[in-house]
Amino acid sequence: MKKIMFNDKYSLTQAVLDGRKTMTRRVCKYDRPNETYDIVFPVFEPNDYDNDGNIVSPLNYAFGWKNDKGDFTGWNIPKYKVGEVVAIAQNYSDCGNMPDYELDEDGYPIMPKRSGFFNKMFVRADLMPHHIRITNIKIERLQDISDKDCLKEGIYKGQCGSADTHFMDAYYYKGDIQPYCTPREAFAALIDKVSGKGTWESNPYVFVYEFELVD
């Protein structure tokens, strides 16, 4: 089983567990090198389909970039597949599950520096108590996100102002009290925090994973 990580600093893991976040965007490995490159998709053969007509090739939803000289970037391949159940990565200290660590002379577990107790990057997927199921995958530029999808990404609606003047609708993400006029403005600020300053402005191609919480 695979695992997926969400940012804890901005409470995105908790947003998934609360059912407020049902979508995530992951930057594709290969962007379009320049305007001479056109998008290309795999050509599937009969053995790439199962008996029900579903594509079972690992290149399903993959795409790449190629120019008329034959230069090819390589395939952008989604990490997850529609229908796949994926473990939500959490530190062992947060989720309560732990592997069998070797004990020291006092009976305390010996945790290596790269321990899932401290860093969820190193946890085992089979020990995670919560899972999501991928329900849809699409490819788009980051800035093509809709207001509706921003809310699925964990942006939430609130208000700003005061009773002395008037209240107005605003949008926020956890970990920041700055109000934004639109969901897209809030998401743009969030993605730059999570994925690095300038991510929104660079407008990369992304895989968009929509999912549902299983447990």
C-alpha positions in Angstrom: 0.0 0.0 0.0 1.2 3.5 -0.8 1.0 6.5 1.5 0.3 10.2 1.0 1.5 13.1 3.0 -0.3 16.4 3.7 1.2 19.5 5.3 0.7 19.6 9.1 1.9 23.1 9.7 -1.2 24.4 7.9 -3.4 21.7 9.3 -4.0 20.0 5.9 -3.8 16.5 7.4 -6.5 17.4 9.9 -8.6 19.0 7.1 -8.5 15.6 5.3 -9.5 13.8 8.5 -12.3 16.3 9.1 -13.6 15.8 5.6 -12.9 19.5 4.6 -10.2 18.7 2.2 -11.1 16.3 -0.6 -8.6 17.3 -3.3 -4.9 17.7 -3.6 -2.6 19.0 -6.4 0.9 17.6 -7.0 3.4 19.3 -9.4 4.3 17.2 -12.4 7.9 16.2 -12.9 8.2 17.5 -16.5 6.9 20.9 -17.5 6.8 22.1 -21.1 10.4 23.1 -22.0 9.3 25.7 -24.5 6.7 26.6 -27.1 8.3 24.1 -29.7 7.1 21.2 -27.6 3.6 19.8 -27.9 1.8 17.6 -25.3 1.7 13.9 -26.1 -0.1 11.0 -24.5 0.6 7.2 -24.5 -0.9 5.0 -27.3 -2.5 2.0 -25.6 -2.4 -1.5 -27.0 -5.2 -4.2 -26.5 -3.2 -5.8 -23.7 -3.3 -2.4 -21.8 -7.0 -3.0 -21.1 -8.7 -5.5 -18.8 -11.8 -7.5 -19.8 -14.1 -4.7 -18.7 -12.3 -2.2 -21.0 -10.5 -0.4 -18.2 -6.9 0.8 -18.8 -4.6 -1.1 -16.6 -1.3 0.2 -18.0 0.9 2.1 -15.6 0.9 4.9 -18.1 -2.8 5.6 -17.6 -3.3 9.4 -17.2 0.4 9.9 -18.2 1.6 12.7 -20.5 4.8 14.2 -21.7 6.2 16.8 -24.1 7.8 16.3 -27.5 9.0 18.5 -30.3 9.3 17.9 -34.0 12.9 16.9 -33.7 11.8 13.9 -31.6 13.1 15.3 -28.3 11.0 14.0 -25.5 10.9 15.0 -21.8 9.7 11.6 -20.4 6.4 10.7 -19.1 4.6 12.5 -16.2 3.1 9.5 -14.4 0.6 9.9 -11.6 1.6 8.3 -8.4 -1.9 7.2 -7.5 -4.6 5.5 -9.5 -8.4 5.9 -9.6 -9.9 3.5 -7.1 -6.7 3.1 -5.2 -6.8 3.2 -1.4 -3.9 5.2 0.1 -2.7 5.5 3.7 -2.6 9.0 5.2 0.9 9.4 6.7 1.0 10.5 10.3 3.8 10.3 12.9 3.5 7.3 15.1 3.2 9.6 18.0 0.1 11.2 16.5 -1.7 8.1 15.2 -0.9 5.8 18.2 0.5 2.9 16.1 4.1 1.9 16.3 6.3 -0.8 14.9 8.3 -3.1 17.2 11.4 -1.2 18.0 14.4 -2.8 19.7 14.4 -1.9 23.4 17.2 -0.5 25.4 18.4 -1.8 28.8 15.7 0.2 30.5 12.9 -1.1 28.3 12.5 2.0 26.2 12.3 1.7 22.4 15.5 2.6 20.5 14.3 4.9 17.7 16.8 5.6 14.9 17.3 9.2 13.7 15.1 8.5 10.7 12.2 7.3 12.8 8.5 7.5 12.0 7.9 8.5 15.6 9.4 11.9 14.7 9.0 12.2 11.0 6.0 10.8 9.1 8.2 10.5 5.9 9.5 7.3 7.4 6.3 5.6 8.7 5.0 2.3 7.4 1.8 2.6 5.3 0.4 -0.6 6.8 0.5 1.0 10.3 -1.5 4.0 9.4 -5.0 4.1 10.8 -6.6 6.4 8.2 -7.0 6.1 4.5 -8.4 7.8 1.4 -9.7 6.4 -1.9 -8.7 8.2 -5.1 -12.0 8.9 -7.0 -10.7 11.0 -9.9 -7.6 12.3 -11.6 -7.2 15.2 -14.0 -4.3 17.3 -15.4 -4.3 21.0 -15.5 -2.2 24.2 -15.0 -2.1 25.2 -11.3 -3.8 28.6 -12.0 -6.7 26.9 -13.7 -8.1 25.9 -10.3 -11.7 27.0 -9.8 -13.1 28.6 -6.7 -15.1 25.4 -6.0 -11.9 23.3 -6.1 -10.1 25.8 -3.8 -12.7 24.9 -1.2 -12.0 21.2 -1.8 -8.3 22.0 -1.2 -9.1 23.1 2.4 -9.7 26.8 1.9 -12.6 27.9 4.0 -15.1 30.8 4.1 -15.3 33.2 7.0 -15.9 36.9 7.6 -13.8 40.0 8.3 -14.6 43.4 9.5 -16.4 44.6 12.7 -19.8 45.3 14.0 -19.0 49.0 14.1 -18.6 49.0 10.3 -19.8 45.9 8.6 -18.9 42.3 8.1 -17.9 40.9 4.7 -17.1 37.5 3.4 -13.5 36.4 3.3 -11.5 33.3 2.7 -8.7 31.8 4.8 -6.5 28.8 5.3 -5.5 27.4 8.7 -2.3 28.9 10.1 -2.9 32.4 8.7 -5.3 35.1 9.9 -4.9 37.1 6.7 -8.3 37.4 5.0 -8.5 37.0 1.2 -11.2 38.3 -1.1 -11.5 35.1 -3.2 -10.8 31.4 -2.7 -8.2 31.5 -5.4 -6.2 34.3 -3.7 -6.2 32.2 -0.5 -5.1 29.1 -2.3 -2.4 30.9 -4.2 -0.9 32.1 -0.8 -1.3 28.6 0.7 0.4 26.7 -2.2 3.4 29.1 -2.0 3.7 28.2 1.7 3.4 24.5 1.1 5.3 24.1 -2.1 7.7 27.0 -2.1 7.5 30.7 -2.9 6.8 31.3 -6.5 4.9 28.1 -7.2 1.7 29.8 -8.0 3.4 32.4 -10.3 5.3 29.6 -12.2 1.9 28.0 -13.0 3.2 24.4 -13.4 1.2 21.5 -14.7 -0.2 19.4 -11.9 -1.9 16.1 -11.3 -5.2 16.8 -9.5 -6.3 14.0 -7.2 -9.9 14.0 -5.9 -10.5 11.6 -3.0 -12.9 10.4 -0.3 -12.0 9.6 3.3 -12.3 5.8 3.9 -11.6 5.7 7.6 
